[in-house]
Amino acid sequence: MSRLRYLFTAIASAVLLVVLATVHTALGDSAPPSLAQRSALAGTAGCGKTPTLRSGPQSITTSGKNRSYILRIPDNYNNNTPYRLIFGFHWNGGTANDVDGGGTSGYPWSYYGLRALSNNTAIFVAPQGFNNGWANSGGEDTTFVDDMIRRIEADLCVDTSQRFAMGFSYGGGMSYSLACNRATVFRAVAVYSGGQLSGCSGGNEPIAYIGLHGLRDGVLNISAGRSLRDRFVRNNGCTPQNPPEPAQGSLTHIVTYYSGCRAGYPVAWAAFDAGHTPGPVDGKPGDLEPGEKSWTRPVVWEFFTQFGGSDPNPTPTPTVDPPAAGALKGAGSGRCLDVSGASQANGAQTQIWDCNGQANQQWAATSSGELRVYGGKCLDVNGAGTADGTAVIIWDCNGQNNQKWRLNADGSVTAVGANKCLDVSGYGTANGTKVQIWTCTGATNQKWARA
């Protein structure tokens, strides 16, 4: 399946999508089913059973019609371990096969790249829409989702607090619809370049929400994505803001986590300088880049997995669990990560300096991925930037993705929001050399150890 297909079919049907957006404002979706609440992990009736379902195409009768979907059960499935359940909805003119197969990129882009990242910790579902779309007439697509959940969970072991939905374009519209009318069923949704195309019955309950949208989207303007996002900014009690977005021509992205949201109900917004695509790649001007190279994969996976879940097949992880606090010493310089001038002001630049054990060199790793100094300040990528050379500073801890860091077993430290490495500028070794983020190279100026 050519990677070109999703863009061409989306553009060809842009007018149809706009019409549907108007038609479905008054959709009468059925009432939410009495499925288990997500407040605590709960295994389904399929836990402990020998499953009859197998990976591959499935059919089901729903609303008096025969519908189809593709199911992917993890390798080495363990019927005593509850798994995440993740739905991936196709775009207008796309198919369940496109989502499941990953197009020309294959497995690395299957289910928008999350299947490979899941490492067999999730069950994936790719539903097929009527006429390759998600009109959701009378709420029938929502009922289709309800019926798939019931069938899957009666046969397989699912963690009912870990159901997720995601989709691109029309599939994003369907994911948004589920956020509106199944907020107590799904834990979170990811809407890639979506619009209100499949209805929004209800739409007053909180749900964890991430929206991703291109500044130069010619099919569904970014204003549509902002409008969808703002509904859940309100529902989730987040502090209203105009999150930063990259400049046109920058070919970068910015991910913002809203502050003030109700505990457990985050809202994130990822704006990028590209068009109508689920797989933008920083530094690339086109909308048809190989999806496996896109930053959207780790960003969405990170958003979903922040809510926990079981790992039925634990494997050695590339991350390490560092001591609670201490210095970070650069392998290339032999000097420590340091706040310039021992400043405690927001925006103070980080640098390398002779290791001295003082408070401005003591970094505490938290369970949420922060690196804290002075107790209440966090290591922060300035302006939530993603470009090589963006300064690393300190700022009041706020829970946003530009303050999340992953300490890796190879000594590198990854900025989660930018997916780039903590880097000593210009391979410098002198006191006062600035620290920044840069594309990970494996060089010694990107390697750190506890001192």
Backbone torsions as a table, in degrees:
resi	resn	phi	psi	omega
1	MET	NA	124.0	-177.9
2	SER	-69.5	142.3	176.3
3	ARG	-63.5	-23.0	-178.9
4	LEU	-66.5	-22.0	-167.6
5	ARG	-61.8	-42.5	-173.7
6	TYR	-65.9	-32.7	-179.6
7	LEU	-75.2	-45.1	-177.7
8	PHE	-62.9	-43.5	-178.7
9	THR	-69.0	-33.3	178.2
10	ALA	-66.3	-45.0	-178.7
11	ILE	-66.7	-42.0	-178.0
12	ALA	-61.0	-27.0	-175.7
13	SER	-112.2	20.4	-177.3
14	ALA	-58.2	-42.5	-179.4
15	VAL	-62.7	-41.9	178.6
16	LEU	-57.8	-42.1	-177.9
17	LEU	-64.2	-40.0	179.5
18	VAL	-63.9	-41.9	177.7
19	VAL	-61.7	-45.5	-179.4
20	LEU	-61.5	-34.7	-180.0
21	ALA	-59.3	-35.7	179.0
22	THR	-76.8	-43.4	-176.2
23	VAL	-60.0	-38.7	-169.7
24	HIS	-94.1	10.8	176.5
25	THR	-65.3	-22.1	-178.8
26	ALA	-113.4	25.0	-179.8
27	LEU	-58.2	138.7	178.4
28	GLY	-101.7	71.3	178.4
29	ASP	-64.4	150.2	179.2
30	SER	-68.8	161.5	-178.2
31	ALA	-66.2	150.6	179.8
32	PRO	-58.2	139.7	179.1
33	PRO	-73.1	160.7	-179.1
34	SER	-85.6	62.5	176.0
35	LEU	-85.2	164.3	-175.5
36	ALA	-60.0	141.1	175.7
37	GLN	-69.4	157.7	-172.5
38	ARG	-94.7	7.3	-172.3
39	SER	-67.4	-20.9	179.1
40	ALA	-147.3	153.2	178.9
41	LEU	-59.8	131.3	178.1
42	ALA	-141.4	124.2	177.4
43	GLY	-78.0	155.4	-177.1
44	THR	-95.9	177.3	-179.2
45	ALA	-61.0	-23.3	179.7
46	GLY	-74.7	-12.3	180.0
47	CYS	-66.4	129.5	-179.5
48	GLY	87.6	-8.1	-178.6
49	LYS	-93.6	151.0	170.1
50	THR	-77.1	117.2	-172.5
51	PRO	-71.3	149.0	172.5
52	THR	-102.4	-22.1	177.7
53	LEU	-73.8	147.7	178.0
54	ARG	-130.5	157.5	175.7
55	SER	-61.9	140.2	177.9
56	GLY	129.3	-172.4	-177.9
57	PRO	-62.6	141.9	178.4
58	GLN	-132.9	157.5	173.8
59	SER	-130.3	153.4	-177.7
60	ILE	-154.0	145.1	174.4
61	THR	-94.9	124.7	-177.5
62	THR	-146.9	135.7	-176.0
63	SER	53.6	33.5	178.5
64	GLY	75.0	11.5	-177.8
65	LYS	-125.9	153.6	176.1
66	ASN	-87.6	122.5	179.8
67	ARG	-121.2	163.4	-178.7
68	SER	-132.8	157.9	176.1
69	TYR	-158.1	163.5	176.0
70	ILE	-111.5	135.3	-178.2
71	LEU	-115.5	136.2	175.3
72	ARG	-125.2	109.9	179.1
73	ILE	-95.8	139.0	-177.6
74	PRO	-58.1	148.0	169.6
75	ASP	-60.3	147.1	179.5
76	ASN	56.3	38.5	178.2
77	TYR	-51.8	133.6	-179.9
78	ASN	-112.6	113.7	-173.6
79	ASN	-75.1	2.2	176.3
80	ASN	-106.9	3.1	-178.5
81	THR	-116.8	121.2	177.3
82	PRO	-69.3	132.5	-177.7
83	TYR	-107.7	155.3	166.5
84	ARG	-62.9	150.5	175.4
85	LEU	-123.1	116.7	-172.7
86	ILE	-123.1	121.9	176.6
87	PHE	-96.4	133.6	175.5
88	GLY	-119.6	115.0	-176.3
89	PHE	-98.3	135.8	-178.2
90	HIS	-78.8	166.5	179.1
91	TRP	-84.0	174.1	179.0
92	ASN	-65.3	123.2	-176.9
93	GLY	88.6	-11.1	175.3
94	GLY	-85.0	-176.9	-177.6
95	THR	-139.0	166.6	173.0
96	ALA	-59.7	-35.7	178.8
97	ASN	-62.8	-36.3	178.2
98	ASP	-62.7	-43.6	179.9
99	VAL	-67.9	-46.0	-177.2
100	ASP	-68.4	-41.7	-174.7
101	GLY	-82.6	-20.9	180.0
102	GLY	79.2	14.7	178.3
103	GLY	60.2	-145.8	-177.9
104	THR	-69.9	-18.0	177.0
105	SER	-78.8	-20.9	177.9
106	GLY	70.6	-148.0	-172.4
107	TYR	-51.3	-40.9	-178.3
108	PRO	-60.5	-20.5	179.6
109	TRP	-111.2	5.5	176.7
110	SER	-58.5	131.4	-177.3
111	TYR	54.8	51.1	178.5
112	TYR	55.4	30.0	175.4
113	GLY	88.7	-4.9	-175.1
114	LEU	-80.7	-24.5	-178.2
115	ARG	-63.2	-44.1	179.2
116	ALA	-66.8	-39.7	-179.7
117	LEU	-68.7	-25.0	-175.5
118	SER	-68.5	-23.5	-179.9
119	ASN	50.8	46.6	176.4
120	ASN	64.8	32.6	176.5
121	THR	-108.9	11.4	-177.0
122	ALA	-147.3	151.6	169.8
123	ILE	-98.0	131.1	-177.5
124	PHE	-113.5	145.2	-179.5
125	VAL	-132.5	128.8	175.1
126	ALA	-117.6	97.3	178.9
127	PRO	-75.1	155.0	176.9
128	GLN	-105.7	124.7	180.0
129	GLY	-83.6	155.4	173.3
130	PHE	-63.8	133.2	-178.9
131	ASN	51.8	33.8	178.7
132	ASN	58.1	30.7	178.1
133	GLY	-142.3	-175.1	-174.7
134	TRP	-133.0	61.0	180.0
135	ALA	-64.3	-28.9	176.3
136	ASN	56.7	40.2	-177.4
137	SER	-60.8	125.0	-179.0
138	GLY	61.6	17.4	179.7
139	GLY	79.0	17.0	-173.8
140	GLU	-68.8	-29.5	177.8
141	ASP	-72.5	-34.4	174.5
142	THR	-63.5	-43.2	177.7
143	THR	-63.3	-37.2	175.5
144	PHE	-56.6	-45.6	178.3
145	VAL	-62.9	-45.2	177.6
146	ASP	-54.5	-45.9	-175.8
147	ASP	-69.9	-36.5	175.3
148	MET	-63.4	-42.7	179.3
149	ILE	-60.0	-46.1	-178.5
150	ARG	-60.7	-44.4	-178.9
151	ARG	-65.9	-47.6	-176.9
152	ILE	-62.9	-44.7	-174.9
153	GLU	-76.2	-18.2	173.2
154	ALA	-74.6	-19.2	-174.5
155	ASP	-114.2	-27.3	-175.4
156	LEU	-120.8	160.4	-177.8
157	CYS	-90.2	110.2	-175.5
158	VAL	-122.9	140.4	171.8
159	ASP	-83.9	109.0	-174.1
160	THR	-70.4	-8.2	174.2
161	SER	-92.9	6.3	-173.9
162	GLN	-133.2	49.2	174.6
163	ARG	-99.1	136.6	-175.6
164	PHE	-136.8	152.2	176.0
165	ALA	-133.9	143.2	178.6
166	MET	-151.1	155.6	178.0
167	GLY	-175.4	158.6	-178.5
168	PHE	-107.8	136.5	173.9
169	SER	60.2	-114.7	177.2
170	TYR	-61.6	-35.5	175.8
171	GLY	-66.4	-30.6	172.5
172	GLY	-66.9	-38.2	175.8
173	GLY	-61.8	-38.3	178.2
174	MET	-69.1	-39.1	177.4
175	SER	-64.0	-40.0	176.5
176	TYR	-62.8	-41.6	178.3
177	SER	-58.8	-40.9	178.0
178	LEU	-67.4	-33.4	175.4
179	ALA	-62.7	-35.5	179.6
180	CYS	-72.9	-46.4	-169.0
181	ASN	-109.2	-2.1	176.8
182	ARG	-135.9	41.4	-177.0
183	ALA	-66.0	-23.3	177.8
184	THR	-92.0	-2.0	178.8
185	VAL	-99.2	-44.2	-178.2
186	PHE	-98.5	143.4	180.0
187	ARG	-80.1	-36.0	-177.9
188	ALA	-160.9	158.5	174.5
189	VAL	-131.6	153.7	173.0
190	ALA	-123.9	122.2	-177.0
191	VAL	-112.3	108.5	179.5
192	TYR	-92.6	111.1	172.5
193	SER	50.9	50.8	-174.8
194	GLY	-102.2	178.6	175.1
195	GLY	-150.6	172.1	178.0
196	GLN	-81.2	89.1	-170.8
197	LEU	-118.6	-16.6	-174.9
198	SER	-122.3	17.6	178.4
199	GLY	90.8	165.3	177.0
200	CYS	-150.6	67.0	177.1
201	SER	-69.2	130.3	-176.2
202	GLY	84.5	-107.5	176.0
203	GLY	76.7	23.9	-178.0
204	ASN	-116.4	-0.3	-177.7
205	GLU	-99.6	151.5	178.0
206	PRO	-77.1	148.6	173.1
207	ILE	-157.3	144.6	177.0
208	ALA	-63.2	134.3	-168.2
209	TYR	-141.7	130.6	169.6
210	ILE	-127.0	127.6	175.4
211	GLY	-111.7	140.6	178.9
212	LEU	-129.9	128.9	-173.9
213	HIS	-154.0	146.1	-179.0
214	GLY	-91.3	138.7	177.6
215	LEU	-60.6	-32.8	-174.1
216	ARG	-107.3	31.0	-179.7
217	ASP	-70.4	114.6	-179.7
218	GLY	-93.5	-1.3	179.3
219	VAL	-100.8	-51.2	175.4
220	LEU	-128.2	106.0	-174.8
221	ASN	-56.2	147.8	-178.3
222	ILE	-58.6	-23.4	177.3
223	SER	-61.5	-30.9	176.8
224	ALA	-65.8	-42.6	178.1
225	GLY	-64.7	-38.7	178.1
226	ARG	-62.7	-39.9	180.0
227	SER	-63.7	-42.9	176.8
228	LEU	-60.5	-47.4	-179.9
229	ARG	-57.1	-43.8	-172.8
230	ASP	-66.5	-26.4	174.7
231	ARG	-58.9	-42.5	-176.1
232	PHE	-86.8	-18.2	166.4
233	VAL	-59.6	-44.0	178.1
234	ARG	-69.2	-50.5	-176.3
235	ASN	-59.6	-36.1	-175.2
236	ASN	-89.6	2.4	176.2
237	GLY	70.3	24.1	-178.8
238	CYS	-75.4	157.3	175.5
239	THR	-73.1	120.0	-179.5
240	PRO	-60.1	142.6	176.0
241	GLN	-160.0	166.1	170.1
242	ASN	-104.2	94.9	-174.2
243	PRO	-64.3	148.9	-179.2
244	PRO	-64.2	145.4	177.0
245	GLU	-131.4	148.1	-176.8
246	PRO	-67.8	156.9	177.1
247	ALA	-74.4	145.5	174.3
248	GLN	-64.1	133.7	-175.9
249	GLY	97.8	-11.3	-179.1
250	SER	-78.1	-25.0	-178.9
251	LEU	55.7	39.3	178.8
252	THR	-127.6	-177.1	176.5
253	HIS	-137.4	159.0	174.9
254	ILE	-134.1	127.5	176.5
255	VAL	-107.3	127.0	179.4
256	THR	-121.4	128.6	169.3
257	TYR	-96.8	123.9	178.6
258	TYR	-66.3	148.5	175.5
259	SER	-96.2	161.8	174.5
260	GLY	79.5	1.5	-177.7
261	CYS	-67.9	152.1	174.1
262	ARG	-56.0	143.8	-179.5
263	ALA	-55.7	129.2	178.8
264	GLY	87.1	-1.3	-177.7
265	TYR	-128.0	62.4	-179.6
266	PRO	-71.0	155.4	170.9
267	VAL	-126.0	130.9	177.8
268	ALA	-126.2	148.9	-179.3
269	TRP	-132.9	123.9	179.6
270	ALA	-118.1	104.0	177.4
271	ALA	-100.1	141.0	-176.8
272	PHE	-140.4	154.0	-178.5
273	ASP	-90.4	80.3	176.8
274	ALA	-161.7	-170.2	-176.1
275	GLY	-102.3	-135.3	-174.7
276	HIS	-90.6	92.4	-175.5
277	THR	-156.1	147.8	173.2
278	PRO	-91.3	-6.7	-172.6
279	GLY	-129.8	53.9	178.8
280	PRO	-64.6	151.2	178.4
281	VAL	-125.6	124.0	179.6
282	ASP	-56.6	137.7	178.0
283	GLY	84.5	-2.0	-179.2
284	LYS	-114.9	129.9	-174.6
285	PRO	-80.7	-18.1	-174.3
286	GLY	-87.8	168.4	179.0
287	ASP	-105.2	9.6	-174.9
288	LEU	-122.1	31.2	178.5
289	GLU	-71.2	155.3	176.8
290	PRO	-57.6	125.6	-174.6
291	GLY	-59.6	-31.1	-177.4
292	GLU	-66.2	-13.5	178.0
293	LYS	-92.6	-2.3	-174.2
294	SER	-80.1	144.1	175.3
295	TRP	-71.0	-14.7	-178.3
296	THR	-65.2	-29.0	-178.3
297	ARG	-59.0	-59.2	-178.6
298	PRO	-67.6	-31.0	-178.5
299	VAL	-64.8	-46.5	-179.5
300	VAL	-70.7	-40.7	178.4
301	TRP	-61.4	-42.3	177.9
302	GLU	-62.0	-40.1	179.9
303	PHE	-63.7	-44.7	-179.5
304	PHE	-67.7	-43.3	-171.5
305	THR	-80.7	-6.3	176.9
306	GLN	-64.8	-15.8	-177.7
307	PHE	-89.7	6.7	176.6
308	GLY	91.6	-151.4	-176.5
309	GLY	118.6	162.4	-177.3
310	SER	-87.3	152.9	171.9
311	ASP	-116.2	98.0	-175.4
312	PRO	-71.8	-17.6	-178.9
313	ASN	-131.3	67.2	-176.2
314	PRO	-60.1	136.7	177.3
315	THR	-129.8	161.4	177.9
316	PRO	-56.2	131.0	-176.6
317	THR	-94.5	148.4	179.2
318	PRO	-75.8	-6.7	179.5
319	THR	-93.4	163.5	179.0
320	VAL	-123.9	157.7	178.5
321	ASP	-104.6	96.5	-173.4
322	PRO	-76.8	167.0	173.0
323	PRO	-56.4	158.8	-174.8
324	ALA	-57.7	-37.2	-179.6
325	ALA	-152.9	158.1	178.3
326	GLY	155.1	178.6	-179.2
327	ALA	-81.0	155.3	171.9
328	LEU	-114.6	115.1	-173.7
329	LYS	-102.5	128.5	179.7
330	GLY	-73.3	130.6	-177.8
331	ALA	-66.5	-36.7	-176.4
332	GLY	-78.2	-29.5	-174.3
333	SER	-105.8	-24.0	-173.9
334	GLY	72.6	10.2	179.8
335	ARG	-112.2	165.4	-170.3
336	CYS	-102.5	151.6	173.2
337	LEU	-64.9	125.6	-164.5
338	ASP	-141.2	142.1	173.2
339	VAL	-87.8	122.2	-173.9
340	SER	-54.6	130.0	176.3
341	GLY	65.2	16.3	-175.9
342	ALA	54.3	28.4	-178.8
343	SER	-69.8	147.1	173.7
344	GLN	-113.7	14.0	-178.3
345	ALA	-82.0	144.2	172.9
346	ASN	-56.2	133.9	178.3
347	GLY	93.1	-2.1	178.5
348	ALA	-61.6	132.6	-176.9
349	GLN	-73.3	143.5	170.5
350	THR	-93.7	157.2	-175.1
351	GLN	-155.4	-178.3	168.6
352	ILE	-106.4	147.9	-178.8
353	TRP	-155.7	158.4	175.6
354	ASP	-49.5	132.5	-179.3
355	CYS	-66.0	127.2	-175.3
356	ASN	-135.3	-1.4	176.3
357	GLY	75.7	6.1	-178.8
358	GLN	-78.2	166.6	-172.8
359	ALA	-60.2	-29.3	-178.4
360	ASN	-77.6	4.2	174.6
361	GLN	-121.2	9.9	-177.4
362	GLN	-102.6	111.2	-174.4
363	TRP	-112.4	119.9	-179.3
364	ALA	-100.8	122.5	177.0
365	ALA	-83.9	130.1	179.6
366	THR	-105.8	165.6	-179.4
367	SER	-66.6	-19.4	179.1
368	SER	-91.4	6.4	174.8
369	GLY	93.2	8.0	178.7
370	GLU	-81.6	159.3	166.3
371	LEU	-120.6	103.1	-173.1
372	ARG	-96.3	145.5	174.0
373	VAL	-132.8	147.5	-177.0
374	TYR	59.1	13.5	177.5
375	GLY	89.0	-45.8	-173.7
376	GLY	-120.7	4.8	177.4
377	LYS	-108.3	145.7	-177.7
378	CYS	-118.6	147.8	169.9
379	LEU	-64.8	128.0	-164.4
380	ASP	-139.0	136.0	172.8
381	VAL	-83.9	117.4	-171.4
382	ASN	-54.1	125.8	176.6
383	GLY	65.1	19.1	-176.2
384	ALA	56.2	30.1	-178.2
385	GLY	-67.8	160.2	179.2
386	THR	-127.1	-5.0	-176.3
387	ALA	-78.1	148.2	172.4
388	ASP	-54.3	134.6	178.5
389	GLY	92.5	-2.4	176.9
390	THR	-62.4	132.2	-176.0
391	ALA	-66.5	147.4	172.9
392	VAL	-106.5	123.1	-172.4
393	ILE	-127.1	-171.7	167.8
394	ILE	-115.8	152.1	-179.1
395	TRP	-156.0	159.2	173.4
396	ASP	-52.1	133.4	-179.2
397	CYS	-64.7	128.5	-175.4
398	ASN	-133.8	0.3	176.5
399	GLY	81.0	1.2	-178.7
400	GLN	-76.1	162.0	-173.5
401	ASN	-66.3	-23.9	179.1
402	ASN	-77.2	2.2	172.9
403	GLN	-115.1	15.8	179.0
404	LYS	-105.5	135.2	-176.2
405	TRP	-134.7	145.7	178.6
406	ARG	-119.2	117.9	178.9
407	LEU	-88.9	116.9	-171.5
408	ASN	-99.5	154.7	-176.5
409	ALA	-64.1	-22.5	179.8
410	ASP	-84.3	3.5	178.2
411	GLY	95.6	-10.5	177.2
412	SER	-78.1	158.5	178.0
413	VAL	-127.2	116.2	-173.8
414	THR	-95.7	130.7	169.9
415	ALA	-78.8	111.9	-171.2
416	VAL	-62.0	-44.0	-176.5
417	GLY	-64.7	-34.0	-178.0
418	ALA	-99.9	-15.8	-175.0
419	ASN	56.2	42.9	177.2
420	LYS	-131.9	170.8	-170.6
421	CYS	-101.3	149.3	172.0
422	LEU	-67.8	122.8	-163.0
423	ASP	-136.9	137.4	173.3
424	VAL	-87.6	120.8	-172.7
425	SER	-54.0	131.2	173.4
426	GLY	59.7	25.7	-178.2
427	TYR	59.3	24.0	-175.6
428	GLY	-65.0	155.3	178.3
429	THR	-128.3	-3.7	-175.8
430	ALA	-82.0	150.6	171.6
431	ASN	-52.4	135.3	177.6
432	GLY	91.5	-3.5	177.1
433	THR	-64.9	130.2	-174.2
434	LYS	-72.0	153.1	176.9
435	VAL	-109.0	141.5	-173.4
436	GLN	-145.7	-176.1	168.0
437	ILE	-107.2	150.6	-179.3
438	TRP	-155.7	153.9	174.4
439	THR	-50.2	132.5	-175.0
440	CYS	-66.1	128.5	-176.7
441	THR	-120.6	-16.5	-176.1
442	GLY	83.6	2.3	-179.2
443	ALA	-73.5	164.0	-174.3
444	THR	-69.5	-20.3	177.7
445	ASN	-76.4	0.2	174.8
446	GLN	-117.5	14.6	179.9
447	LYS	-111.4	137.0	-175.2
448	TRP	-135.9	151.8	177.3
449	ALA	-143.8	150.8	174.7
450	ARG	-66.6	131.2	-179.0
451	ALA	-101.6	NA	NA
